[in-house]
Amino acid sequence: MKLKKLLSLDFMQGFQSLLETEFENRLFVASLRNYASHGNPLRFHNFAFSMRELVLHVIQRKAPPKQVKNAIWYERESDRHEVTRRQQIKYCAQSNISDAYLGEAVLEHLSECISEFLGEFNFFNKYTHITEKYFDVSPKSFFHDAKVVIEIAKDSLNQLNDLERIVIEALEEKVREAVISTAVSAIPDSLSLLANHVYIEYTEVEEIECTGIDNEFIYVVASGNVHVTQEYGPKDDLCEINECYPFTLNMKSHVDNPEEFTVESEELDVDTSSWYE
């Protein structure tokens, strides 16, 4: 099968959609060139090996050994390697957040999932080892096993996201009160344009989403509604109108102190467009 045809297959495109950098896409295409090099008895092994290296490159990008070694939870656990693959996977999920903050239950769940990831990833070895079996394999069998390799690679990248999701969901629950407190105190000056006087009655946070974790910060977006009273006219002829406007607020906290948030923008992003309709 030619390279152009391979790249058009749904399962190939599904995997490629998970790649983020130009190099990762180039390496993927180069791996498929190995697959398409008919007449080379090592083409399957070269393809499987390249796909394995592609997944390892993604892990390396997400968890550079230098950053892993600087993580607050890092302790050397191998005589042979300063940073183990298990520790890199842990960093992909947890970044620089302390074990103590996440708690025993989250860490235990995370450890089990990391073990599962490593066990499934080891299936790559079955396909990268050079054996007599694949020297004269039929095109049908070769295509089937190539699909398996792609599925293993795809599952590996999806599992990295799933592992990060475990930590993110734990964080969203742990920082909820701090996020609500920060959002409620972020008074938007833009509301003053609506009336002579605008008083915020209360702010309700309906959704909290942790959008990412890096080596230094946890990023959160809060959204909900701000309820206000708008006053018009002089005191002896005062008109009050109660309104509710949706808002979003971007904030971040340092990984050393996850529950102390600072607002990234100067104020709430309040959508007051409904007032002008």
Secondary structure, 3 states (H helix, E strand, C coil): CCHHHHHHCHHHHHHHCCCCCHHHHHHHHHHHHHHCCCCCCCHHHHHHHHHHHHHHHHHHHHCCHHHHHHCCCCCCCCCCCCCCHHHHHHHHHHCCCCHHHHCHHHHHHHHHHHHHHHHHHCHHHHHHCCCHHHCCCCHHHHHHHHHHHHHHHHHHHHHHHHHHHHHHHHHHHHCHHHHHHHHHHCCCHHHHHCCCEEEEEEEEEEEEEEEEECCCEEEEEEEEEEEEEEEECCHHHCEEEEEEEEEEEEEEEECCCCCCEEECCCCCEECCHHHHC
